[in-house]
């Protein structure tokens, strides 16, 4: 059975088809409107290119994105009215802590300020910071339900893993892992895998959502810069992905991470 599923997935991806044979009887997760996969398009760090390029592109295709905002970032305060307006149009503002604490002891993390190093921050300090960020986001969009993305995917503070201390505050949490969920039945809503592509082509981005459709699960893609800033993808690659998703509404359910995960949790509890 496992070999047959792998063979079918590879063949369907190769010919870019989404017939019922591609999914077979082992795909039992029913997405809204008969879609084959859910797709969450997320954007981290509250960057100018997200407001200038990503939000207008999403609006053009009628898609809603999830924007994970470190609330101390200057781009948030300098362009607060634009973030509030994006939220009014249905885009999600997610919690990304206050100061974007990451583990500064890891290779390539010289940019992490010593006073904002996760390794010098306690679990309780992170808990308080995350809860304050929720209150600040409420002041922007008036929403009480929230999702969280751990900055840099790092979860271990000075005295242990802080996720257990904050997870009750959230519908779901994203961590570094597989961008395409392997098995919906085994999904932990507080450890949802996400991929953060940079410097990739539109074709490579499309391959991610095609894999999710072949599996019948979900794709979680987190961008940073779009056509600018850092860890960026080009405007063209981003738009190519959106155009592909818009062309196949029967295959992909594209929505905010919070709406997708509320659907998943409700379905799991039914």
Buried (B, 14 or more C-beta within 10 A) or exposed (E): EEEEBEEBBEEBBEEEEBEEEBBEEEBEBEBEEEBBBBBBBBBBBBBBBBBBBBBEBBBEBEBBBBBBBBBBBEBBEEBEEBBBEBBEEBBBBBBBBBBBBBBBEEEEBEEBEEEBBBBBBBBEBBBBBBBBBBEBBEEBBEEEEBBBBBBBBBBEBBEEEBBEBBBEBBBBBBBBBBBBBEEBEEBEBBBBBBBBBEEBBBEBBBBBBBBBBBBBBBBBBBBBBBBBBEBBBBBEBBBBBBBBBBEBEEBBBBBBBBBBBBBBBEEEEE
